[in-house]
Amino acid sequence: MHKSRILIVCPDASGLALLTSMLKSMGHVIDEAPNDRAAVRLLERDPVDLVLASVDPGDSDCLELLTYVRRKHARTAVVLMFPRVHPERIKEAVRLGAAAVLKYPAPAAELRAAVLQALAETERSTAATNSPPGLGIAAEPAAGPRPLFGDVGPAPSPSPVEPPVAGPGGDAAPADRPRATPVAAETPREATLVGTDPSLRQIIGLANVLAASSATVLIQGEPGTGKSELARWLHHGTSGERPFVAIHAAELSDAAGGDARAEPAASQRNLTLEWTSKLTRAAGGTLYIEEVGALDAQLQIQLLREVQLQDMEAASGRSGGDRSALVRLILSTSEDLASLVEQGRFRQDLFHRISSVCLTAPPLRHRGDDVELLAEHFRARFARQFDRNVVGFTRDALEVLRRHDWPGNVRELQGVVQRAVVMCHGPRITATHLGPILNPHRGARGARTTQGRPHLPIGIRPLKEALEEPEKQIIIQALQALNWNRQETARMLDINRTTLYKKMKKYRLLVDEPMWVD
Ligand SMILES: Nc1ncnc2c1ncn2[C@@H]1O[C@H](COP(=O)(O)OP(=O)(O)OP(=O)(O)O)[C@@H](O)[C@H]1O
């Protein structure tokens, strides 16, 4: 075996000196670091064969260095040392790819044996990876990681769907990463951000600056304001060739904990698998998590770890270099995350980490002439798509569009124009095609206050009856904002789909086209 390079990470100076002298006596070259941050800096300057790290298993981030090394330096073995028994953490460390977990301080013989075995296994797998195919040099099956730290029970068996895969840089991906589905990564389409209002241009200007960095960005704004479009814009600014993976936080939580009957350990494993599969698919590109406030507690921890890893990466001073395994995080929210923190529904530490770089998508009602520009953009697009000879809007239609306050923002406008194009049989969309919600002559929206908001049409009548009209209007607006997608609408209104169905039936909204279309 050649002279190996070992990085020893130990916060205790005397322990560090002792470990160094033990391993130096074996003929290895030793680097030393007092903490993870210093270790990452050294690793980025000069890769090593093995990292030997003493960490406190009680610290929630004690496995971060391990995760980092397994992801970024797949050929570097990691041996951990824990000063006290922590069976759960040992299992987790083994699952994440630790070659061994030892007691700290470990007897010299045990330490040397573990180091030798880890180095030998790394050398074997490197030789196997480097062998040209067809030469018949088969690698011995690796003995597999084993905890040496007392009896902690068997390591979780690997899931059948997660064989190690070649990462984008050619390195073997960490063993806990599921295989990337070949078609999984979305080919990013160009982002479209129509609009000339200064509030939007300012955000686009900021996005152009941020596109060049790998900083985690939080995009906030009301539903339908174009947060996803901004995320694509940020992604596309770096490179269109890289994967863009978008996922709604609630879907991620559902997918991870989908089976309510599953054992806690199994659902924890599902969750880790789901999370790592998303990261694997996004490797080298962007992971966009919509409505980050809906992440459940476990996923918030996973996200916090990922953001911390990114910070370590930034602290290591790397810029530009190998980005193939890096994942840029873009998060969005239409909720006020600070108030979720106050309610105890969102981790404060995570909130502080993700909210330092923030873009706010302006609501459409504050974007003046953009309503017309966007309406024209969607008119042209849908006329092309549905092969309709609709060339514009009548003056009264434009007036109606201008006066509406667009609670569903750009998505609502898009839905309204789409329907109008389908319903329009002449060359121009008229106010009638826009429906009573938008049409003041039909009286459905009621009078406006000075702030441009509608008065509720409530007179003195039985309460149940008085509440029906506003309820109907809220449902129609939500349906319009969500393109008549019932599942999404039920979710937005926080009612189940059956309730929504019954209410749509009651208000005669269950026709193919909305009842108000002439
Ligand atoms: N400036 C824009 N120019 C053109 N299309 C836009 C613009 N902003 C948004 N859109 C379109 O409007 C729709 C809604 O936008 P998007 O999904 O980005 O909003 P969002 O804020 O992410 O919504 P949500 O919070 O509900 O997920 C999309 O079809 C998007 O392509």
The ligand as a MOL file (V3000), in Angstrom:
LIG
                    3D

  0  0  0     0  0            999 V3000
M  V30 BEGIN CTAB
M  V30 COUNTS 31 33 0 0 0
M  V30 BEGIN ATOM
M  V30 1 N -44.0750 37.8580 -16.0160 0
M  V30 2 C -44.6540 36.7860 -16.5710 0
M  V30 3 N -44.6610 36.6800 -17.9160 0
M  V30 4 C -45.2620 35.6160 -18.5050 0
M  V30 5 N -45.8590 34.6260 -17.8410 0
M  V30 6 C -45.8620 34.6800 -16.5010 0
M  V30 7 C -45.2540 35.7660 -15.8070 0
M  V30 8 N -45.4080 35.5700 -14.4840 0
M  V30 9 C -46.0830 34.4200 -14.3630 0
M  V30 10 N -46.3610 33.8840 -15.5700 0
M  V30 11 C -47.1240 32.6600 -15.8360 0
M  V30 12 O -48.1910 32.6400 -14.8980 0
M  V30 13 C -48.3710 31.3420 -14.3420 0
M  V30 14 C -48.1800 31.4120 -12.8560 0
M  V30 15 O -46.8170 31.7520 -12.5940 0
M  V30 16 P -45.9340 30.9440 -11.5520 0
M  V30 17 O -46.3310 29.5030 -11.5250 0
M  V30 18 O -44.5100 31.2550 -11.8290 0
M  V30 19 O -46.4250 31.6500 -10.2140 0
M  V30 20 P -46.0670 31.2620 -8.7140 0
M  V30 21 O -45.8970 32.5530 -7.9970 0
M  V30 22 O -44.9350 30.3090 -8.6810 0
M  V30 23 O -47.4030 30.5740 -8.2750 0
M  V30 24 P -47.6930 29.6390 -7.0020 0
M  V30 25 O -47.2220 30.3770 -5.7880 0
M  V30 26 O -49.1590 29.4840 -7.0170 0
M  V30 27 O -46.9590 28.3740 -7.2560 0
M  V30 28 C -47.3750 30.4490 -15.0320 0
M  V30 29 O -48.0230 29.7950 -16.1140 0
M  V30 30 C -46.3210 31.4110 -15.5600 0
M  V30 31 O -45.7020 30.9170 -16.7290 0
M  V30 END ATOM
M  V30 BEGIN BOND
M  V30 1 1 1 2
M  V30 2 1 2 3
M  V30 3 2 2 7
M  V30 4 2 3 4
M  V30 5 1 4 5
M  V30 6 2 5 6
M  V30 7 1 6 7
M  V30 8 1 6 10
M  V30 9 1 7 8
M  V30 10 2 8 9
M  V30 11 1 9 10
M  V30 12 1 10 11
M  V30 13 1 11 12
M  V30 14 1 11 30
M  V30 15 1 12 13
M  V30 16 1 13 14
M  V30 17 1 13 28
M  V30 18 1 14 15
M  V30 19 1 15 16
M  V30 20 2 16 17
M  V30 21 1 16 18
M  V30 22 1 16 19
M  V30 23 1 19 20
M  V30 24 2 20 21
M  V30 25 1 20 22
M  V30 26 1 20 23
M  V30 27 1 23 24
M  V30 28 2 24 25
M  V30 29 1 24 26
M  V30 30 1 24 27
M  V30 31 1 28 29
M  V30 32 1 28 30
M  V30 33 1 30 31
M  V30 END BOND
M  V30 END CTAB
M  END
